């Protein structure tokens, strides 16, 4: 019987006991919680919104993420991947959103996001016909570049978070190290639920260790209300052509990222490529989630890479477990006190787990790009796309003379550059005969 319960969590459709499912779902939520609200906090600060409006936006971000994550796990018609995907506010759109908000305010951002979400829904329905442009090599490069771009973010959390007065202090590094060692210890030296919940256990350990270190102040929890339901269109909505165009281009990149994350879940968690139906459903839900989010004042939503990292590390692809995490997100959106407690988690605690998860995304990307022989044309596409993507992200001043619109799209996003270059080279460079056969076999397998 114990063996049967264990097998349930390694199945997409299994329904394990709540005592097993809840901790597995919670570790997904805890891993993405700060990442989900941080873009909201950044843009709220840029717009100098009062504290109560900032709190309202954070509440909306959690509610939207939970609802759309639930739809990804359990689709409604063509909407949703039927995969354990956690949704949340996208960091990738932040530079464009900040630029648009500086010119048109939050209503201009929300209008562009609404149109972009509708555009992504349409793309999702036709994705099967353009799937040939996203073979494992391309989705692997996207996943690889996402992972590489997030490793720095994870390390910044590890050191205490950007802007922290004690950034890089021995105290922060020690706290992050405790979490990292806890992850390794429980993952590699224990079995069963403790091994599978290694990330959650490590985050809880780090949280409690941080309390006597003076890293957590519960004052904001006391001031948060017990229950409130977010109301839509509180900030209004406006449509501006230049804002919409810049946002649409970012949605192309976001679509490829979603394809990469979806393939990363099936590849890293189940050892297979994602089907056309799964990828299409994921992208449609991405677009619908963003359109829904824009009505509640929230920035564009996307599938979260942290989720891919956990699944790649644990091999647990159970939708029910992730759905319990999605329900918890909805609860945090309705009961602000719950979200306030989790939001207090120090950055270095999250960083200790994030550096492992983001690096596992890199490993998943490597696994995908090596599905076809990594030589000749394929090696050149990988080298050039990563070279330019990582290069521009490491030396952002190299793009200082780009037109303003291009800077809005690419600024600080090596993922965008690597993705566009990889897709372009994959189209224009002639494929080797061996590669053609491998890709044809993969497409035939996916269509089946």
Beta strands, then each sheet from edge to edge (+ up, - down):
strand 1: 87-89
strand 2: 301-303
sheet 1: 1+ 2-
end
